[in-house]
Amino acid sequence: MGDSYDGNKKVDSEEFFVGLNELHCDLTKEETQQLLQLLDTDGDGHINLDEFLVGIRGQLNDKRQAMVDKAFLKFDNDGSGQIGVADLRGVYDCSLHPKFQDGTMTEEQIFMEFLESFGDKNSDGIINRQEWNDYYSAVSSNIDNDDHFVELMQTAWKL
């Protein structure tokens, strides 16, 4: 499942059906659609590589989840179970971003883009525990070695 036929890096239901049957899975269109709905965690009607890998590899194991939890708790300063603007402002300095320096984006626009990159699916400016875990499940699915994942988390978040 490297790419779709149309190059959008997502697989729709028809591409998924054809691909699975080319691999001799011999599923009906209905079975394929059910599988696609299960793997399509963002509900856009497609499966991207991260969704596929998380679906195949599953959720974080205990060692990885412990690091993800540790990072989350570092930013959840008020203990609300959410990471928001107040929790991350001191960590990410928008004034150093090239688009702020050249005037093409405001600090708020840059910060919201930063939040979205960490899984703010509903664009409310808050990353809840599930969004955080979903983001790191996708990251984790691309890293084979537990120790490497732990090292990346420790380095990225100074844990």
C-alpha positions as CSV (number, residue, x, y, z in Angstrom):
1,M,0.0,0.0,0.0
2,G,2.6,2.5,-1.1
3,D,0.3,4.9,-2.9
4,S,-3.0,5.3,-4.6
5,Y,-3.6,5.1,-8.4
6,D,-4.2,8.8,-8.6
7,G,-1.1,9.8,-6.6
8,N,-2.9,11.5,-3.7
9,K,-1.1,9.2,-1.2
10,K,-4.5,8.0,0.1
11,V,-6.4,4.9,-0.9
12,D,-10.1,5.1,-1.5
13,S,-12.6,2.2,-1.4
14,E,-12.1,1.2,-5.0
15,E,-8.3,1.3,-4.9
16,F,-8.5,-0.7,-1.6
17,F,-10.8,-3.3,-3.1
18,V,-8.6,-3.8,-6.2
19,G,-5.3,-3.8,-4.1
20,L,-6.5,-6.4,-1.6
21,N,-7.9,-8.6,-4.4
22,E,-4.6,-8.3,-6.3
23,L,-3.0,-9.7,-3.2
24,H,-5.5,-12.6,-3.3
25,C,-7.4,-11.5,-0.2
26,D,-10.6,-12.2,-2.1
27,L,-12.8,-9.9,-0.1
28,T,-16.2,-8.7,-1.3
29,K,-16.8,-5.0,-1.9
30,E,-18.9,-4.9,1.3
31,E,-16.1,-6.6,3.3
32,T,-13.5,-4.2,1.9
33,Q,-15.7,-1.2,2.7
34,Q,-16.1,-2.4,6.3
35,L,-12.4,-2.8,6.6
36,L,-11.8,0.6,5.1
37,Q,-14.2,2.2,7.6
38,L,-12.3,0.5,10.5
39,L,-8.9,1.7,9.3
40,D,-10.1,5.2,8.3
41,T,-9.6,6.9,11.6
42,D,-10.0,10.5,10.4
43,G,-13.3,9.6,8.5
44,D,-12.3,11.1,5.2
45,G,-13.2,8.0,3.2
46,H,-9.6,7.2,2.5
47,I,-6.8,5.3,4.2
48,N,-3.4,7.0,4.4
49,L,-0.2,5.3,5.3
50,D,-0.3,6.2,8.9
51,E,-3.8,4.9,9.3
52,F,-2.8,1.7,7.6
53,L,0.3,1.2,9.7
54,V,-1.6,1.9,13.0
55,G,-4.3,-0.5,11.9
56,I,-1.8,-3.2,11.2
57,R,0.6,-2.6,14.1
58,G,-2.1,-1.6,16.6
59,Q,-1.8,0.9,19.5
60,L,1.3,1.8,21.4
61,N,2.9,-0.9,23.6
62,D,3.4,-0.2,27.3
63,K,6.9,1.1,26.9
64,R,6.0,3.6,24.2
65,Q,2.7,4.6,25.9
66,A,4.7,5.4,29.1
67,M,6.9,7.9,27.1
68,V,3.9,9.4,25.3
69,D,2.1,9.8,28.7
70,K,5.2,11.4,30.2
71,A,5.4,13.9,27.4
72,F,1.7,14.7,27.7
73,L,1.9,15.3,31.4
74,K,4.9,17.6,30.9
75,F,2.7,20.0,28.9
76,D,-0.6,19.5,30.8
77,N,0.5,22.1,33.4
78,D,-2.9,22.7,34.8
79,G,-3.9,19.0,35.1
80,S,-6.9,19.4,32.9
81,G,-6.2,16.5,30.6
82,Q,-5.8,18.8,27.7
83,I,-2.9,20.7,26.2
84,G,-3.8,24.1,25.0
85,V,-2.3,27.4,24.1
86,A,-1.2,28.2,27.7
87,D,0.5,24.9,28.0
88,L,2.5,25.1,24.8
89,R,3.2,28.8,24.4
90,G,6.4,28.7,26.4
91,V,7.7,25.7,24.6
92,Y,7.2,26.8,21.0
93,D,8.6,30.3,20.1
94,C,6.6,31.5,17.1
95,S,8.8,34.6,16.8
96,L,11.6,32.5,15.4
97,H,9.5,31.0,12.6
98,P,10.6,32.3,9.1
99,K,7.0,33.2,8.1
100,F,6.6,35.3,11.2
101,Q,9.9,37.0,10.6
102,D,9.0,37.8,7.0
103,G,5.4,39.0,8.0
104,T,3.5,36.4,6.0
105,M,1.9,34.8,9.1
106,T,1.0,36.0,12.6
107,E,2.2,34.3,15.7
108,E,-1.3,33.0,16.3
109,Q,-1.5,31.5,12.8
110,I,1.9,29.8,13.2
111,F,0.9,28.5,16.6
112,M,-2.4,27.1,15.3
113,E,-0.5,25.4,12.5
114,F,1.9,23.9,15.1
115,L,-1.1,22.6,17.1
116,E,-2.6,21.0,14.0
117,S,0.6,19.2,13.3
118,F,0.2,17.5,16.7
119,G,-3.2,16.2,16.0
120,D,-5.7,19.0,16.8
121,K,-8.2,17.3,14.5
122,N,-11.1,19.6,15.4
123,S,-9.0,22.8,15.3
124,D,-10.2,24.0,18.7
125,G,-6.7,25.0,19.8
126,I,-6.6,22.2,22.3
127,I,-5.0,18.8,22.1
128,N,-6.9,16.3,24.2
129,R,-5.4,13.0,25.4
130,Q,-6.9,11.0,22.6
131,E,-5.6,13.4,19.9
132,W,-2.2,13.2,21.5
133,N,-2.2,9.4,21.6
134,D,-3.5,9.1,18.0
135,Y,-0.7,11.4,16.8
136,Y,1.9,9.3,18.6
137,S,0.4,6.0,17.5
138,A,0.9,7.1,13.9
139,V,4.5,8.3,14.7
140,S,5.2,5.0,16.5
141,S,3.9,2.9,13.7
142,N,6.7,4.2,11.5
143,I,9.4,3.3,14.1
144,D,10.3,-0.3,14.5
145,N,12.5,-0.2,17.5
146,D,11.1,0.6,21.0
147,D,14.4,2.1,22.2
148,H,14.7,4.4,19.2
149,F,11.1,5.6,19.8
150,V,11.9,6.3,23.5
151,E,15.1,8.1,22.5
152,L,13.2,10.3,20.0
153,M,10.6,11.2,22.6
154,Q,13.3,12.0,25.3
155,T,15.2,14.2,22.8
156,A,12.2,16.0,21.3
157,W,10.5,16.8,24.6
158,K,13.6,16.9,26.9
159,L,12.2,14.1,29.1
